[in-house]
């Protein structure tokens, strides 16, 4: 059975800025083989576009709840999107 590819936009809330969350997210994404991007938002949250197989996207969403040392994630909101992701995983402004 072939794993389906999909894209999800995730918004992460809590103490997620100033703790290297974006650098951590890029490293985790590379480990899982997902593509997309991650950026800080003006309200203190972090948004990520995650694209890949069902299994890898689900694993990345699970990891977003953990975050790096120093992060305290209070919520992760996700929505399926029809958005093209870059060929790698990037930190964007």
Biotite code that builds the C-alpha atoms (Angstrom):
import biotite.structure as struc

atoms = struc.array([
    struc.Atom([0.000, 0.000, 0.000], chain_id="A", res_id=1, res_name="UNK", atom_name="CA", element="C"),
    struc.Atom([1.462, 3.346, -1.066], chain_id="A", res_id=2, res_name="UNK", atom_name="CA", element="C"),
    struc.Atom([1.476, 6.206, 1.445], chain_id="A", res_id=3, res_name="UNK", atom_name="CA", element="C"),
    struc.Atom([-0.527, 9.226, 0.226], chain_id="A", res_id=4, res_name="UNK", atom_name="CA", element="C"),
    struc.Atom([1.166, 12.636, 0.032], chain_id="A", res_id=5, res_name="UNK", atom_name="CA", element="C"),
    struc.Atom([-0.509, 15.608, 1.655], chain_id="A", res_id=6, res_name="UNK", atom_name="CA", element="C"),
    struc.Atom([0.157, 19.113, 2.948], chain_id="A", res_id=7, res_name="UNK", atom_name="CA", element="C"),
    struc.Atom([-0.866, 20.570, 6.304], chain_id="A", res_id=8, res_name="UNK", atom_name="CA", element="C"),
    struc.Atom([-0.519, 24.069, 7.699], chain_id="A", res_id=9, res_name="UNK", atom_name="CA", element="C"),
    struc.Atom([0.093, 23.982, 11.460], chain_id="A", res_id=10, res_name="UNK", atom_name="CA", element="C"),
    struc.Atom([-0.052, 26.882, 13.923], chain_id="A", res_id=11, res_name="UNK", atom_name="CA", element="C"),
    struc.Atom([1.803, 26.285, 17.186], chain_id="A", res_id=12, res_name="UNK", atom_name="CA", element="C"),
    struc.Atom([0.926, 28.328, 20.283], chain_id="A", res_id=13, res_name="UNK", atom_name="CA", element="C"),
    struc.Atom([2.639, 28.754, 23.631], chain_id="A", res_id=14, res_name="UNK", atom_name="CA", element="C"),
    struc.Atom([6.245, 29.562, 24.455], chain_id="A", res_id=15, res_name="UNK", atom_name="CA", element="C"),
    struc.Atom([7.600, 28.828, 20.985], chain_id="A", res_id=16, res_name="UNK", atom_name="CA", element="C"),
    struc.Atom([9.613, 31.930, 20.094], chain_id="A", res_id=17, res_name="UNK", atom_name="CA", element="C"),
    struc.Atom([13.011, 32.628, 21.584], chain_id="A", res_id=18, res_name="UNK", atom_name="CA", element="C"),
    struc.Atom([13.662, 28.912, 22.189], chain_id="A", res_id=19, res_name="UNK", atom_name="CA", element="C"),
    struc.Atom([15.088, 27.959, 18.741], chain_id="A", res_id=20, res_name="UNK", atom_name="CA", element="C"),
    struc.Atom([11.782, 26.345, 17.778], chain_id="A", res_id=21, res_name="UNK", atom_name="CA", element="C"),
    struc.Atom([12.241, 27.036, 14.038], chain_id="A", res_id=22, res_name="UNK", atom_name="CA", element="C"),
    struc.Atom([15.756, 25.561, 13.957], chain_id="A", res_id=23, res_name="UNK", atom_name="CA", element="C"),
    struc.Atom([14.519, 22.528, 15.880], chain_id="A", res_id=24, res_name="UNK", atom_name="CA", element="C"),
    struc.Atom([11.511, 22.147, 13.527], chain_id="A", res_id=25, res_name="UNK", atom_name="CA", element="C"),
    struc.Atom([13.764, 22.212, 10.455], chain_id="A", res_id=26, res_name="UNK", atom_name="CA", element="C"),
    struc.Atom([16.002, 19.517, 11.948], chain_id="A", res_id=27, res_name="UNK", atom_name="CA", element="C"),
    struc.Atom([13.005, 17.317, 12.815], chain_id="A", res_id=28, res_name="UNK", atom_name="CA", element="C"),
    struc.Atom([11.488, 17.834, 9.356], chain_id="A", res_id=29, res_name="UNK", atom_name="CA", element="C"),
    struc.Atom([14.738, 16.788, 7.709], chain_id="A", res_id=30, res_name="UNK", atom_name="CA", element="C"),
    struc.Atom([14.883, 13.657, 9.881], chain_id="A", res_id=31, res_name="UNK", atom_name="CA", element="C"),
    struc.Atom([11.343, 12.727, 8.876], chain_id="A", res_id=32, res_name="UNK", atom_name="CA", element="C"),
    struc.Atom([11.763, 13.596, 5.204], chain_id="A", res_id=33, res_name="UNK", atom_name="CA", element="C"),
    struc.Atom([9.011, 16.224, 5.062], chain_id="A", res_id=34, res_name="UNK", atom_name="CA", element="C"),
    struc.Atom([9.287, 19.443, 3.081], chain_id="A", res_id=35, res_name="UNK", atom_name="CA", element="C"),
    struc.Atom([7.842, 22.889, 3.671], chain_id="A", res_id=36, res_name="UNK", atom_name="CA", element="C"),
    struc.Atom([8.678, 25.872, 5.825], chain_id="A", res_id=37, res_name="UNK", atom_name="CA", element="C"),
    struc.Atom([8.409, 27.350, 9.307], chain_id="A", res_id=38, res_name="UNK", atom_name="CA", element="C"),
    struc.Atom([8.108, 30.989, 10.418], chain_id="A", res_id=39, res_name="UNK", atom_name="CA", element="C"),
    struc.Atom([7.481, 33.130, 13.493], chain_id="A", res_id=40, res_name="UNK", atom_name="CA", element="C"),
    struc.Atom([4.231, 35.071, 13.659], chain_id="A", res_id=41, res_name="UNK", atom_name="CA", element="C"),
    struc.Atom([3.698, 38.512, 15.168], chain_id="A", res_id=42, res_name="UNK", atom_name="CA", element="C"),
    struc.Atom([1.447, 37.150, 17.926], chain_id="A", res_id=43, res_name="UNK", atom_name="CA", element="C"),
    struc.Atom([4.193, 34.895, 19.322], chain_id="A", res_id=44, res_name="UNK", atom_name="CA", element="C"),
    struc.Atom([3.044, 31.716, 17.594], chain_id="A", res_id=45, res_name="UNK", atom_name="CA", element="C"),
    struc.Atom([4.859, 29.707, 14.924], chain_id="A", res_id=46, res_name="UNK", atom_name="CA", element="C"),
    struc.Atom([3.342, 28.576, 11.622], chain_id="A", res_id=47, res_name="UNK", atom_name="CA", element="C"),
    struc.Atom([4.622, 25.661, 9.545], chain_id="A", res_id=48, res_name="UNK", atom_name="CA", element="C"),
    struc.Atom([3.732, 24.141, 6.196], chain_id="A", res_id=49, res_name="UNK", atom_name="CA", element="C"),
    struc.Atom([4.423, 20.411, 6.295], chain_id="A", res_id=50, res_name="UNK", atom_name="CA", element="C"),
    struc.Atom([4.239, 18.256, 3.161], chain_id="A", res_id=51, res_name="UNK", atom_name="CA", element="C"),
    struc.Atom([5.020, 14.601, 2.685], chain_id="A", res_id=52, res_name="UNK", atom_name="CA", element="C"),
    struc.Atom([3.554, 11.171, 3.173], chain_id="A", res_id=53, res_name="UNK", atom_name="CA", element="C"),
    struc.Atom([0.669, 10.681, 5.594], chain_id="A", res_id=54, res_name="UNK", atom_name="CA", element="C"),
    struc.Atom([2.959, 8.880, 8.009], chain_id="A", res_id=55, res_name="UNK", atom_name="CA", element="C"),
    struc.Atom([5.687, 11.530, 7.971], chain_id="A", res_id=56, res_name="UNK", atom_name="CA", element="C"),
    struc.Atom([3.257, 14.469, 8.221], chain_id="A", res_id=57, res_name="UNK", atom_name="CA", element="C"),
    struc.Atom([1.479, 12.850, 11.176], chain_id="A", res_id=58, res_name="UNK", atom_name="CA", element="C"),
    struc.Atom([4.824, 12.213, 12.884], chain_id="A", res_id=59, res_name="UNK", atom_name="CA", element="C"),
    struc.Atom([5.872, 15.848, 12.373], chain_id="A", res_id=60, res_name="UNK", atom_name="CA", element="C"),
    struc.Atom([2.592, 17.119, 13.824], chain_id="A", res_id=61, res_name="UNK", atom_name="CA", element="C"),
    struc.Atom([3.175, 14.915, 16.882], chain_id="A", res_id=62, res_name="UNK", atom_name="CA", element="C"),
    struc.Atom([6.664, 16.365, 17.258], chain_id="A", res_id=63, res_name="UNK", atom_name="CA", element="C"),
    struc.Atom([5.371, 19.944, 17.004], chain_id="A", res_id=64, res_name="UNK", atom_name="CA", element="C"),
    struc.Atom([3.634, 19.298, 20.333], chain_id="A", res_id=65, res_name="UNK", atom_name="CA", element="C"),
    struc.Atom([7.015, 18.524, 21.929], chain_id="A", res_id=66, res_name="UNK", atom_name="CA", element="C"),
    struc.Atom([9.247, 21.276, 20.605], chain_id="A", res_id=67, res_name="UNK", atom_name="CA", element="C"),
    struc.Atom([12.827, 21.902, 21.703], chain_id="A", res_id=68, res_name="UNK", atom_name="CA", element="C"),
    struc.Atom([14.039, 22.300, 25.267], chain_id="A", res_id=69, res_name="UNK", atom_name="CA", element="C"),
    struc.Atom([12.571, 25.517, 26.635], chain_id="A", res_id=70, res_name="UNK", atom_name="CA", element="C"),
    struc.Atom([9.399, 25.370, 24.550], chain_id="A", res_id=71, res_name="UNK", atom_name="CA", element="C"),
    struc.Atom([6.015, 25.034, 26.214], chain_id="A", res_id=72, res_name="UNK", atom_name="CA", element="C"),
    struc.Atom([3.423, 24.195, 23.571], chain_id="A", res_id=73, res_name="UNK", atom_name="CA", element="C"),
    struc.Atom([-0.158, 24.955, 24.596], chain_id="A", res_id=74, res_name="UNK", atom_name="CA", element="C"),
    struc.Atom([-1.919, 24.175, 21.289], chain_id="A", res_id=75, res_name="UNK", atom_name="CA", element="C"),
    struc.Atom([-1.303, 23.006, 17.732], chain_id="A", res_id=76, res_name="UNK", atom_name="CA", element="C"),
    struc.Atom([-3.998, 23.836, 15.187], chain_id="A", res_id=77, res_name="UNK", atom_name="CA", element="C"),
    struc.Atom([-3.816, 22.094, 11.813], chain_id="A", res_id=78, res_name="UNK", atom_name="CA", element="C"),
    struc.Atom([-5.608, 22.347, 8.506], chain_id="A", res_id=79, res_name="UNK", atom_name="CA", element="C"),
    struc.Atom([-5.204, 20.387, 5.301], chain_id="A", res_id=80, res_name="UNK", atom_name="CA", element="C"),
    struc.Atom([-4.133, 22.682, 2.454], chain_id="A", res_id=81, res_name="UNK", atom_name="CA", element="C"),
    struc.Atom([-3.618, 22.462, -1.291], chain_id="A", res_id=82, res_name="UNK", atom_name="CA", element="C"),
    struc.Atom([-0.352, 24.361, -1.244], chain_id="A", res_id=83, res_name="UNK", atom_name="CA", element="C"),
    struc.Atom([2.899, 23.568, -2.977], chain_id="A", res_id=84, res_name="UNK", atom_name="CA", element="C"),
    struc.Atom([5.858, 23.102, -0.662], chain_id="A", res_id=85, res_name="UNK", atom_name="CA", element="C"),
    struc.Atom([9.482, 23.757, -1.541], chain_id="A", res_id=86, res_name="UNK", atom_name="CA", element="C"),
    struc.Atom([11.707, 20.763, -2.255], chain_id="A", res_id=87, res_name="UNK", atom_name="CA", element="C"),
    struc.Atom([13.336, 21.135, 1.174], chain_id="A", res_id=88, res_name="UNK", atom_name="CA", element="C"),
    struc.Atom([12.328, 22.476, 4.606], chain_id="A", res_id=89, res_name="UNK", atom_name="CA", element="C"),
    struc.Atom([13.098, 26.154, 5.140], chain_id="A", res_id=90, res_name="UNK", atom_name="CA", element="C"),
    struc.Atom([13.011, 28.774, 7.844], chain_id="A", res_id=91, res_name="UNK", atom_name="CA", element="C"),
    struc.Atom([11.315, 31.812, 6.338], chain_id="A", res_id=92, res_name="UNK", atom_name="CA", element="C"),
    struc.Atom([10.786, 35.333, 7.639], chain_id="A", res_id=93, res_name="UNK", atom_name="CA", element="C"),
])
